[in-house]
Amino acid sequence: MAQVFLWILLAGFLILPSSFPNIQTIVKGSGTLTKVLHDVRNAPALVIAFTCCVIGTIGLCVLWWRWSHKYAWLLSTIFIPGMFSGLSGVISTFVGIYGAQEGVHYGVTTIATVAATGGCSVICGFLAAIHVILKRRENARHRLEGSYDGDDS
């Protein structure tokens, strides 16, 4: 299930940049929601991307809560892949900015996408670091108690 939710999240991150407006369609000076929705080049793609991101995030959070005591599993199947999924979303966003839009303007959707994908990378990286520390403490405690069997799961 973790792989399914990670792929759904990654799909959302990779679809999201396709909804960016072309630089010629942006009218400066308007920051309202109506203007943002008007400037979105592909509204269905934006809805699909947002839905994928929400479903993937909720699914991963449920799995994290369910398996919170399995530090190695969380690291290898949720946090590290989640960090790289977010990083690939950031890269995809910048490719879209500097490829299709010639890097001229950072619109509202562009900033939101960089914030979402970058936030995912930072949060998953931070949680991975915390779980590495927790795993090391657990292993040290098992060694002290004499119950460490050499299994790092």
C-alpha positions in Angstrom: 0.0 0.0 0.0 2.9 2.4 0.7 4.2 2.0 -2.8 0.7 2.7 -4.2 0.3 5.9 -2.1 3.8 7.0 -3.0 3.1 6.6 -6.7 -0.2 8.5 -6.4 1.6 11.3 -4.6 4.4 11.3 -7.2 1.8 11.4 -10.0 0.2 14.5 -8.4 3.6 16.1 -8.1 4.4 15.4 -11.8 1.0 16.4 -13.1 0.8 19.7 -11.2 3.4 21.7 -13.2 1.4 21.0 -16.4 -1.4 23.2 -15.1 0.8 26.3 -15.1 -0.3 29.3 -17.1 1.7 30.5 -20.0 3.5 33.7 -19.2 1.6 35.6 -21.9 -1.7 34.9 -20.2 -0.8 36.3 -16.8 -2.2 39.7 -16.0 -0.2 41.5 -13.3 -1.8 43.0 -10.3 -4.5 40.5 -9.6 -4.1 38.0 -6.8 -7.7 36.8 -6.4 -8.8 33.2 -6.6 -10.8 33.9 -9.7 -7.8 35.3 -11.4 -5.7 32.2 -10.4 -8.3 29.9 -11.7 -8.6 31.9 -14.9 -4.9 31.7 -15.5 -4.6 28.0 -15.0 -3.9 26.5 -18.3 -5.3 23.1 -17.6 -7.9 23.1 -14.8 -8.7 19.4 -15.0 -5.0 18.6 -14.6 -4.9 20.9 -11.6 -7.8 19.0 -10.0 -6.4 15.6 -10.7 -3.0 16.6 -9.4 -4.5 18.1 -6.2 -6.6 15.0 -5.7 -3.6 12.7 -6.2 -1.5 14.7 -3.7 -4.3 14.6 -1.1 -5.0 10.9 -1.5 -1.3 10.0 -1.5 -0.6 12.1 1.6 -3.5 10.8 3.6 -2.7 7.2 2.7 0.9 7.7 3.7 -0.1 9.3 7.0 -2.4 6.5 7.8 0.4 4.0 7.1 2.8 6.0 9.2 0.3 6.0 12.1 -0.4 2.3 11.7 3.3 1.2 11.5 4.8 3.9 13.8 6.8 1.4 15.7 8.6 0.0 12.7 11.3 2.6 12.2 13.3 0.8 9.5 10.2 0.1 7.5 9.0 3.7 7.7 12.4 4.9 6.6 12.7 2.6 3.6 9.1 2.7 2.4 7.7 6.1 3.3 10.1 8.8 4.4 13.1 8.4 2.1 11.0 7.6 -1.1 8.6 10.5 0.0 11.6 12.8 0.2 12.8 11.8 -3.3 9.2 12.1 -4.7 9.1 15.7 -3.4 12.5 16.4 -4.9 11.4 15.1 -8.3 8.4 17.3 -8.1 10.6 20.3 -7.4 12.8 19.4 -10.3 9.8 18.9 -12.6 8.4 22.3 -11.6 11.7 24.1 -12.4 11.9 22.3 -15.7 8.5 23.6 -16.5 9.4 27.1 -15.4 12.6 27.4 -17.3 11.5 25.2 -20.3 7.9 26.2 -21.1 7.8 29.6 -19.5 11.4 30.6 -20.1 11.9 31.3 -16.4 10.4 34.8 -16.8 7.7 34.7 -14.1 6.9 32.8 -11.0 3.1 32.7 -10.9 0.8 31.7 -8.0 0.5 28.1 -9.1 4.3 27.9 -9.6 5.0 29.1 -6.1 2.3 26.8 -4.6 3.8 23.8 -6.4 7.3 24.6 -5.3 6.0 25.0 -1.8 4.1 21.8 -1.8 6.7 19.6 -3.4 9.6 21.3 -1.5 7.6 21.0 1.7 7.1 17.3 1.1 10.9 16.9 0.6 11.7 18.8 3.7 9.1 17.2 5.9 10.0 13.7 4.8 13.7 14.4 5.1 13.2 15.7 8.6 11.0 12.7 9.6 13.6 10.4 8.2 16.3 12.0 10.3 14.2 11.7 13.4 13.4 8.0 12.7 17.1 7.3 12.2 17.8 8.7 15.6 14.8 6.7 17.1 16.0 3.5 15.4 19.6 3.9 16.8 18.2 4.5 20.3 16.0 1.4 20.0 19.0 -0.7 18.8 21.2 0.7 21.6 18.5 -0.1 24.2 18.2 -3.7 22.8 21.9 -4.1 23.0 22.0 -3.0 26.6 19.1 -5.3 27.5 20.8 -8.2 25.7 17.8 -8.7 23.5 19.3 -7.4 20.3 19.2 -10.2 17.7 21.0 -8.3 14.9 17.8 -7.6 13.0 17.6 -3.9 12.0 13.9 -4.0 11.3 
